[in-house]
């Protein structure tokens, strides 16, 4: 396995970066064309994926480096429109690399399907009747998905919740399904719908909803890493990072933004791999408030060496089979770039990125603030919009930052000056 601890990756051109990844992952010419966007996702494929298609929208695909996860070096593909995210993840991962990188675990790959049963005069009696028929319920569900069962998955248990708080009491059957390498929504929803008439028969009630729950609390991914205090800027910086975490832990206004930063990394990998960003986001935010108060998804503390120990825990309903993970060529290749062979390995990478992303944000906030880093990338975006050539972009950015004026009109003015020869290559004004 080639190392992904690469300094100066950001200094390469997109073509050079792609070539480096292609060499490491044995990508062929067509695969390179797909990743580079030269062979775009076709409108025909888009039309087969959703409705009323008129086109496709492109989002930049970056690769974060320096990630060692459970002893394996990984390239992390990230699809995002937000500047700084990929660079921040790579930088934070670098500060953990020499201390062993990221370590993760997964609590399982079990998803919940919910079946809502109403019109029950005896909800607790219905609850007992469902438990008496547990095996028949599981058998009927598993008959709907022999492939999943042959792969070691399938419906494995039921839980029956009586909801007394509703206007009329209702019973909710939770079908616990091990979905293995699939995200599982299709498998779970199919089973829930198929078994519903039998549930009505057993309970004497009426089934209304039959749908997966995105609070995937039986599919929790956990990541931890130790980050070098020295590389982060010293003991004062790490102490401020811990203070920043405590702020989020105690204040939902801050926790929401703190967790949004985590999701900057997580959603970018989820999207790049064709997984369902909304499912993961809903699960993450619900999990952040399971205690009854919305809190930080990460924890930060110092170890005996004064280094920073970070940990993250959240539901991670992602798959590597089915849906867009297979039908979208770029998503399929993103999995290849990451070199993951199971949903568990994918979940591990996603959690590691979430943790790194959070550290990068807290470090920036606890030191220079985030605007400094953002501004350089923002200026790059504006320079591209203003029509600066590849050779001119760096200079325009440098001049705008030196002038402390990163607005589109200023960048346009600088670009025009450069193109009309009113400014020297070193950024100095000819007339000045
Ligand atoms: C910006 O997209 C994300 C941050 O606001 C996260 C944070 O505040 O922790 C920088």
Boltz pocket constraint, residues with backbone or C-beta under 6 A from the ligand:
constraints:
  - pocket:
      binder: B
      contacts: [[A, 82], [A, 257], [A, 258], [A, 259], [A, 260], [A, 261], [A, 262], [A, 264], [A, 358], [A, 361], [A, 362], [A, 365], [A, 370]]
      max_distance: 6.0
